[in-house]
């Protein structure tokens, strides 16, 4: 028995050594995996950051492109045939640009006017939003209810009486929430407004926008297409039908209306009586441009959408989001 004891001890020592080697190997593998994961995350973060920088650079590029477009004699109709699409090659990737006229929509924030967190109903904007809804075959009653709900969501007064009266319909829901009491920053915020169904949202989405300014929408008449007829009908506060609006757009000169006098004196428009507030909304060149950028760089992708506004002879970025404008 004495002679076998060293052998048993050597066996235990060997087993212990094997266990230690196994533990160290496991720790080494785990450390290597962590290191590799960290390297991949770092590389992905670097690639994503580079993709975002490319997207931000597109803002400046499109701003210059837009200024050249604006000085073109045919600037008003340059985007009438649809958006401009460009694909630009990048080092280890590519960038897709989509540029469209942002002045061919009814601004949701047009239903109010004001500033400095004090907003009240704007009758012209409210009437035009109601007219847009009815032009899309939404009943007059429902259109007025939706318009009133939109005004109540944005304005800083309580149309229902009492403090927080406009919040009551939303506080009773689950989960409960309150009205924004400020202009909409995103079109998708409209989904939260009482009475707006998914079907109605899908119907009106191509014709609406959420520009940062309040008051009646500025519409580029030269960029309207026949599918935009409900927008022109809304501009006239429902005084014309979508069919008449479509005919007006179809009869537009090939190079666009050269001045507003030519538009207002045209055969289909001259007989329509409109207030001065509507006349002031009509424009013949783009005031806004919508830009959407998709960047692919290595394994990273970045999506950015921007709203560019023409101001002081140049286009500047008025809003930017790291997503599509849903």
C-alpha positions as CSV (number, residue, x, y, z in Angstrom):
1,X,0.0,0.0,0.0
2,X,2.9,2.4,0.7
3,X,4.4,1.7,-2.7
4,X,1.0,2.7,-4.4
5,X,0.6,6.0,-2.7
6,X,2.9,8.1,-4.9
7,X,1.1,6.8,-8.0
8,X,-2.3,7.9,-6.6
9,X,-0.9,11.3,-5.8
10,X,0.6,11.6,-9.3
11,X,-2.9,10.8,-10.8
12,X,-4.6,13.5,-8.7
13,X,-1.9,16.0,-9.7
14,X,-2.4,15.1,-13.3
15,X,-6.2,15.4,-13.0
16,X,-5.8,18.8,-11.3
17,X,-3.5,20.0,-14.0
18,X,-5.9,19.0,-16.7
19,X,-8.7,20.8,-14.9
20,X,-6.6,23.9,-14.6
21,X,-5.7,23.7,-18.3
22,X,-9.4,23.3,-19.2
23,X,-10.4,26.3,-17.1
24,X,-7.7,28.5,-18.5
25,X,-8.6,27.4,-22.0
26,X,-12.3,28.2,-21.4
27,X,-11.2,31.6,-20.0
28,X,-9.0,32.2,-23.0
29,X,-11.7,31.3,-25.5
30,X,-14.2,33.5,-23.7
31,X,-11.7,36.4,-23.6
32,X,-11.0,35.9,-27.3
33,X,-14.7,35.9,-28.2
34,X,-15.2,39.1,-26.1
35,X,-12.3,40.7,-27.8
36,X,-13.6,39.7,-31.3
37,X,-17.1,40.9,-30.4
38,X,-15.7,44.2,-29.2
39,X,-13.7,44.6,-32.4
40,X,-16.8,43.9,-34.5
41,X,-18.9,46.3,-32.4
42,X,-16.2,48.9,-32.8
43,X,-15.9,48.3,-36.5
44,X,-19.7,48.5,-36.9
45,X,-19.9,51.7,-34.9
46,X,-17.1,53.2,-37.0
47,X,-18.8,52.1,-40.2
48,X,-22.2,53.5,-39.0
49,X,-20.6,56.8,-38.0
50,X,-19.0,57.1,-41.4
51,X,-22.3,56.3,-43.1
52,X,-24.0,59.0,-41.1
53,X,-21.3,61.5,-42.0
54,X,-21.9,60.7,-45.7
55,X,-25.6,61.3,-45.1
56,X,-24.9,64.7,-43.5
57,X,-22.7,65.6,-46.4
58,X,-25.6,64.9,-48.7
59,X,-27.4,67.9,-47.0
60,X,-24.8,70.3,-48.3
61,X,-24.6,68.6,-51.7
62,X,-28.4,68.8,-52.2
63,X,-28.4,72.4,-50.9
64,X,-26.0,73.4,-53.7
65,X,-27.9,71.3,-56.2
66,X,-31.2,72.9,-55.1
67,X,-29.9,76.4,-55.5
68,X,-28.8,75.6,-59.1
69,X,-32.3,74.2,-59.6
70,X,-33.9,77.3,-58.2
71,X,-32.1,79.6,-60.6
72,X,-33.2,77.5,-63.6
73,X,-36.0,79.2,-65.6
74,X,-38.0,76.0,-65.3
75,X,-37.5,75.6,-61.5
76,X,-41.2,75.5,-60.8
77,X,-41.8,72.4,-62.9
78,X,-38.4,70.7,-62.4
79,X,-40.0,68.3,-59.9
80,X,-43.4,68.1,-61.5
81,X,-42.6,64.7,-63.0
82,X,-41.7,63.2,-59.7
83,X,-38.7,63.0,-57.4
84,X,-35.1,63.2,-58.5
85,X,-33.2,59.9,-57.8
86,X,-29.5,59.7,-57.8
87,X,-27.1,56.9,-56.7
88,X,-23.6,58.0,-55.8
89,X,-20.7,55.6,-55.4
90,X,-18.7,55.8,-52.1
91,X,-15.6,54.2,-50.8
92,X,-16.8,50.7,-49.7
93,X,-20.4,51.6,-50.3
94,X,-23.0,53.8,-52.1
95,X,-25.5,56.5,-51.4
96,X,-29.1,56.8,-52.8
97,X,-30.6,60.3,-52.8
98,X,-34.3,61.1,-53.4
99,X,-35.3,64.7,-53.8
100,X,-38.9,65.8,-54.1
101,X,-40.8,69.1,-54.0
102,X,-42.0,69.6,-50.4
103,X,-44.3,72.5,-51.5
104,X,-47.1,70.2,-52.9
105,X,-48.9,69.2,-49.7
106,X,-51.3,70.5,-47.0
107,X,-49.3,71.3,-43.9
108,X,-50.9,69.8,-40.8
109,X,-49.7,72.8,-38.8
110,X,-51.6,75.2,-41.1
111,X,-54.8,74.8,-39.0
112,X,-53.3,77.1,-36.3
113,X,-51.4,80.4,-36.3
114,X,-49.3,82.0,-33.6
115,X,-45.9,81.8,-32.1
116,X,-44.0,81.4,-28.8
117,X,-46.1,78.5,-27.6
118,X,-49.3,80.4,-28.1
119,X,-51.4,79.0,-30.9
120,X,-55.0,79.4,-31.9
121,X,-57.2,78.2,-34.7
122,X,-56.5,79.5,-38.2
123,X,-59.8,79.4,-40.1
124,X,-58.2,79.3,-43.6
125,X,-55.9,76.4,-42.7
126,X,-58.7,74.6,-41.0
127,X,-61.1,75.0,-43.9
128,X,-58.4,73.7,-46.3
129,X,-57.7,70.6,-44.2
130,X,-61.4,69.9,-44.1
131,X,-61.7,70.4,-47.8
132,X,-58.8,68.0,-48.4
133,X,-60.6,65.3,-46.4
134,X,-63.9,65.8,-48.2
135,X,-62.0,65.7,-51.6
136,X,-60.8,62.3,-50.6
137,X,-64.4,61.1,-50.0
138,X,-64.5,61.5,-46.2
139,X,-67.9,62.7,-45.1
140,X,-68.3,66.4,-44.2
141,X,-69.2,65.6,-40.6
142,X,-66.2,63.3,-40.1
143,X,-63.9,65.8,-41.8
144,X,-65.0,68.6,-39.5
145,X,-64.6,66.4,-36.5
146,X,-61.1,65.4,-37.5
147,X,-60.2,69.1,-38.2
148,X,-61.4,70.1,-34.8
149,X,-59.5,67.3,-33.2
150,X,-56.3,68.4,-35.0
151,X,-56.8,72.0,-33.9
152,X,-57.4,71.0,-30.3
153,X,-54.3,68.9,-30.4
154,X,-52.1,71.8,-31.4
155,X,-53.7,75.0,-30.0
156,X,-52.7,76.3,-26.6
157,X,-56.3,77.1,-25.6
158,X,-59.0,74.7,-24.3
159,X,-61.7,74.6,-26.9
160,X,-63.7,72.2,-24.6
161,X,-63.7,74.6,-21.7
162,X,-61.9,74.3,-18.4
163,X,-58.2,73.6,-17.8
164,X,-57.1,70.6,-19.7
165,X,-60.4,70.2,-21.5
166,X,-58.8,69.2,-24.8
167,X,-56.9,66.4,-22.9
168,X,-60.0,64.7,-21.6
169,X,-60.7,62.4,-24.6
170,X,-57.1,61.1,-24.4
171,X,-56.8,60.8,-20.6
172,X,-59.7,58.3,-20.6
173,X,-57.8,56.0,-22.9
174,X,-55.4,53.2,-21.9
175,X,-52.6,54.1,-21.9
176,X,-53.6,57.7,-21.3
177,X,-51.8,60.7,-22.8
178,X,-52.2,64.4,-23.4
179,X,-52.4,66.7,-26.4
180,X,-49.2,68.1,-27.8
181,X,-50.2,71.8,-27.5
182,X,-47.6,72.6,-30.1
183,X,-47.1,72.1,-33.8
184,X,-46.6,68.6,-35.1
185,X,-43.0,67.6,-35.7
186,X,-43.8,64.5,-37.6
187,X,-46.7,63.5,-39.8
188,X,-46.9,60.2,-37.9
189,X,-48.0,62.2,-34.8
190,X,-51.4,62.5,-36.5
191,X,-52.0,58.8,-35.7
192,X,-52.5,59.8,-32.0
193,X,-55.4,62.2,-32.8
194,X,-58.9,61.2,-31.8
195,X,-61.0,59.8,-34.6
196,X,-58.2,59.2,-37.1
197,X,-58.4,55.6,-38.2
198,X,-55.5,53.7,-40.0
199,X,-57.6,53.6,-43.2
200,X,-58.0,57.4,-43.1
201,X,-54.4,57.9,-42.4
202,X,-53.3,55.8,-45.3
203,X,-55.8,57.7,-47.6
204,X,-54.5,61.2,-46.7
205,X,-50.8,60.5,-46.1
206,X,-49.7,61.3,-49.7
207,X,-51.2,64.7,-49.5
208,X,-50.1,66.0,-46.1
209,X,-46.9,67.1,-44.5
210,X,-45.7,68.6,-41.1
211,X,-43.7,71.7,-41.9
212,X,-42.3,73.7,-38.9
213,X,-44.2,76.8,-39.8
214,X,-47.8,77.5,-38.9
215,X,-50.5,79.3,-40.9
216,X,-51.9,78.5,-44.4
217,X,-49.8,76.2,-46.6
218,X,-47.7,77.6,-49.4
219,X,-48.3,75.5,-52.6
220,X,-46.1,75.3,-55.6
221,X,-48.8,75.3,-58.4
222,X,-46.2,74.4,-61.1
223,X,-45.2,71.2,-59.3
224,X,-48.7,69.7,-58.8
225,X,-49.5,66.6,-60.8
226,X,-52.9,65.3,-61.7
227,X,-52.8,63.0,-58.7
228,X,-52.4,66.1,-56.5
229,X,-55.8,67.4,-57.6
230,X,-57.2,67.0,-54.0
231,X,-54.5,69.5,-52.8
232,X,-55.6,72.1,-55.4
233,X,-59.2,71.5,-54.4
234,X,-58.2,72.0,-50.8
235,X,-56.3,75.2,-51.6
236,X,-59.6,76.6,-53.0
237,X,-61.3,75.5,-49.7
238,X,-63.6,73.1,-51.6
239,X,-64.9,75.7,-54.1
240,X,-63.9,73.4,-56.9
241,X,-64.1,69.6,-57.2
242,X,-61.1,67.3,-57.6
243,X,-62.2,66.8,-61.2
244,X,-62.0,70.5,-61.9
245,X,-58.7,70.7,-60.1
246,X,-57.4,67.9,-62.3
247,X,-58.5,69.8,-65.4
248,X,-56.7,72.9,-64.2
249,X,-53.5,71.0,-63.7
250,X,-53.8,69.2,-67.1
251,X,-54.3,72.6,-68.8
252,X,-51.2,74.1,-67.2
253,X,-48.7,75.4,-69.9
254,X,-45.9,72.9,-70.7
255,X,-43.3,75.3,-69.1
256,X,-45.5,76.1,-66.2
257,X,-47.4,79.3,-65.3
258,X,-44.9,82.1,-65.8
259,X,-46.5,84.3,-63.2
260,X,-49.4,84.2,-60.8
261,X,-51.4,86.6,-62.9
262,X,-51.4,84.1,-65.7
263,X,-52.7,81.4,-63.3
264,X,-55.5,83.5,-61.7
265,X,-56.7,84.8,-65.1
266,X,-56.8,81.3,-66.7
267,X,-60.2,80.2,-68.0
268,X,-60.8,77.6,-65.3
269,X,-59.7,79.7,-62.4
270,X,-60.9,83.3,-63.2
271,X,-64.5,82.6,-62.4
272,X,-63.7,81.2,-58.9
273,X,-63.9,83.7,-56.1
274,X,-61.3,83.2,-53.5
275,X,-60.2,85.4,-50.5
276,X,-56.9,87.2,-50.5
277,X,-55.6,84.7,-47.9
278,X,-55.8,81.9,-50.4
279,X,-54.3,84.0,-53.2
280,X,-51.3,84.7,-51.0
281,X,-50.7,80.9,-50.6
282,X,-50.1,80.3,-54.3
283,X,-46.4,80.1,-55.5
284,X,-44.7,79.0,-58.7
285,X,-41.4,77.8,-57.3
286,X,-40.5,75.3,-54.6
287,X,-40.3,76.7,-51.1
288,X,-39.5,73.3,-49.5
289,X,-37.5,70.3,-50.7
290,X,-37.8,66.8,-49.2
291,X,-34.6,64.9,-49.1
292,X,-34.2,61.2,-48.2
293,X,-30.8,59.6,-48.1
294,X,-30.0,55.9,-47.8
295,X,-26.3,55.1,-47.2
296,X,-24.7,51.7,-47.3
297,X,-21.1,51.6,-46.0
298,X,-19.5,48.1,-45.5
299,X,-22.1,46.3,-43.3
300,X,-23.7,49.5,-41.9
301,X,-26.7,51.3,-43.2
302,X,-28.0,54.8,-42.4
303,X,-31.3,56.4,-43.4
304,X,-31.8,60.2,-43.1
305,X,-34.6,62.4,-44.2
306,X,-34.4,66.2,-44.2
307,X,-36.6,69.2,-45.0
308,X,-34.8,72.0,-46.8
309,X,-36.4,75.5,-46.9
310,X,-35.6,78.3,-49.3
311,X,-34.7,81.4,-47.3
312,X,-32.6,84.4,-48.1
313,X,-31.5,83.1,-51.5
314,X,-30.3,79.7,-50.2
315,X,-31.7,76.4,-49.0
316,X,-31.1,75.5,-45.4
317,X,-32.0,72.4,-43.4
318,X,-35.1,73.1,-41.3
319,X,-35.6,69.6,-40.0
320,X,-33.7,66.3,-40.0
321,X,-34.4,62.8,-38.7
322,X,-32.6,59.5,-38.8
323,X,-35.4,57.6,-40.4
324,X,-37.7,57.8,-43.4
325,X,-40.5,60.4,-43.2
326,X,-43.3,58.0,-42.4
